[in-house]
Amino acid sequence: MGIYATGRPRQPIAIEELERQAREVLPREAYDYLAGGAGSEDTMWANRAAFQRWRLVPRFLRNVAQRDLSVEVLGQRLSTPFLLAPIGVQSILHKEAELAVARAAASLGVGMVLSTLSSFPLEQVAEAMGNVPHWFQLYWPGHPELAASFLHRAERAGFGAIVVTLDTYFLSWRERDLQNAYLPFLQAQGLANYFTDPVFRAALAAPPEKDPVAAVTLFSRVYSNPGLTWADLAFLRQHTRLPILLKGILDPDDARRAVDAGVAGIIVSNHGGRQLDGAIAALDALPAVVEAVAGQTTVLFDSGIRRAADLLKAVALGARAVLLGRPYCYGLAVNGEAGVREFLQNFLADLDLTLGLAGRASFAEVNRDCLVPGP
Ligand SMILES: Cc1cc2nc3c(=O)[nH]c(=O)nc-3n(C[C@H](O)[C@H](O)[C@H](O)COP(=O)(O)O)c2cc1C
């Protein structure tokens, strides 16, 4: 009952209201970049609809007086069953960007995955995370020495894993951004990891501070390599000892290939409906992927999680943990570090109550028995 006696919240509790406030405070193009998706945005909506097709079935008289929100991922105990998803170029939402997010997350023991396209260099964000788990998301550059340099820097800075995002070798057809003629990277935002990288800098005639246009041109040339194949994963192996996870897997055959490639984990995700318009809802893809890997690799999940009940459903369908995406960014836009922190505190409180009300004391007890298909 205590949470009802803590006074009026500083920001909306309901995520839909928080999003509405973010829309009010952000420039139109920044809000559209954050909230929008690919093409018709049909996949973005499908992600949400998929959660409604599963219903939780609570159990009673099972002693849920103490709840444990921790889970084990990659041999490490995380104090929460979620990490923050990699979201690029947070400087368009708040000037303290990823540093504000890292401070808020670290203060609550919540792990974070940092995007390659961050507004502050990875070393600075790692420092803000301290001992709280932080992983580095790699947009695998088409320039092999640059890819190796990113991996070495992440390892040296203390990141605990590399998350290779597979689904963004082209930026998709995003109608809102095209209409706004907006792509923050072209304005040299979100490129801190490139601009501070020795390999990237060595490839330029003048440093990015002197000639940002040439630096942005080089970035757009080296950002990705659509020619990569499964065989190329060996390159990453050669350049890092960190566990590797593949983000964006939706097909059971791809999941089996990931197992064959020996990766530590996969993240079932459709990038929040921002890449392939019409793609399968991530939650709809999850059960078949979990079945295909048969426990041989860790399965994580993102795309569409807004409340604790969504998280419970994803774990019940076989995800070990999940990533939270847009919601924490709405907190960042509205109130900076304090906004992220308040969103996370609310999410954690919701999670603790929802787990207990489902009749489970820990996530080890959350499985298919918690769910039935909805109407
Ligand atoms: C504005 C924005 C930027 C993103 N940038 C990245 C990124 O840099 N790297 C990445 O792997 N995923 C990125 N994603 C995808 C997220 O990691 C995650 O998959 C997605 O937000 C999940 O969907 P949800 O926010 O609807 O829950 C981005 C998503 C958004 C909304």
The ligand as a MOL file (V3000), in Angstrom:
LIG
                    3D

  0  0  0     0  0            999 V3000
M  V30 BEGIN CTAB
M  V30 COUNTS 31 33 0 0 0
M  V30 BEGIN ATOM
M  V30 1 C 14.6960 5.8860 -31.5140 0
M  V30 2 C 15.2020 4.4750 -31.5330 0
M  V30 3 C 16.5440 4.2550 -31.8020 0
M  V30 4 C 17.0440 2.9430 -31.7960 0
M  V30 5 N 18.3870 2.7430 -31.9970 0
M  V30 6 C 18.8800 1.4870 -31.9520 0
M  V30 7 C 20.2660 1.2710 -32.0770 0
M  V30 8 O 21.0400 2.2010 -32.1880 0
M  V30 9 N 20.7080 -0.0250 -32.0600 0
M  V30 10 C 19.8560 -1.0860 -31.9160 0
M  V30 11 O 20.2960 -2.2350 -31.9190 0
M  V30 12 N 18.5350 -0.8940 -31.7640 0
M  V30 13 C 18.0290 0.3610 -31.7690 0
M  V30 14 N 16.6940 0.5420 -31.5830 0
M  V30 15 C 15.8190 -0.6180 -31.3180 0
M  V30 16 C 15.7500 -0.9340 -29.8230 0
M  V30 17 O 16.9600 -1.4590 -29.3520 0
M  V30 18 C 14.6330 -1.9600 -29.5140 0
M  V30 19 O 14.8200 -3.0830 -30.3290 0
M  V30 20 C 13.2530 -1.3670 -29.7520 0
M  V30 21 O 13.1710 -0.0560 -29.2440 0
M  V30 22 C 12.1880 -2.2370 -29.0910 0
M  V30 23 O 10.9180 -1.7820 -29.4000 0
M  V30 24 P 10.0120 -0.9210 -28.3650 0
M  V30 25 O 10.7750 0.3190 -28.0650 0
M  V30 26 O 8.7690 -0.6220 -29.1470 0
M  V30 27 O 9.7590 -1.7830 -27.1790 0
M  V30 28 C 16.1630 1.8540 -31.5570 0
M  V30 29 C 14.8230 2.0960 -31.2800 0
M  V30 30 C 14.3410 3.3810 -31.2420 0
M  V30 31 C 12.8990 3.6040 -30.8730 0
M  V30 END ATOM
M  V30 BEGIN BOND
M  V30 1 1 1 2
M  V30 2 1 2 3
M  V30 3 2 2 30
M  V30 4 2 3 4
M  V30 5 1 4 5
M  V30 6 1 4 28
M  V30 7 2 5 6
M  V30 8 1 6 7
M  V30 9 1 6 13
M  V30 10 2 7 8
M  V30 11 1 7 9
M  V30 12 1 9 10
M  V30 13 2 10 11
M  V30 14 1 10 12
M  V30 15 2 12 13
M  V30 16 1 13 14
M  V30 17 1 14 15
M  V30 18 1 14 28
M  V30 19 1 15 16
M  V30 20 1 16 17
M  V30 21 1 16 18
M  V30 22 1 18 19
M  V30 23 1 18 20
M  V30 24 1 20 21
M  V30 25 1 20 22
M  V30 26 1 22 23
M  V30 27 1 23 24
M  V30 28 2 24 25
M  V30 29 1 24 26
M  V30 30 1 24 27
M  V30 31 2 28 29
M  V30 32 1 29 30
M  V30 33 1 30 31
M  V30 END BOND
M  V30 END CTAB
M  END
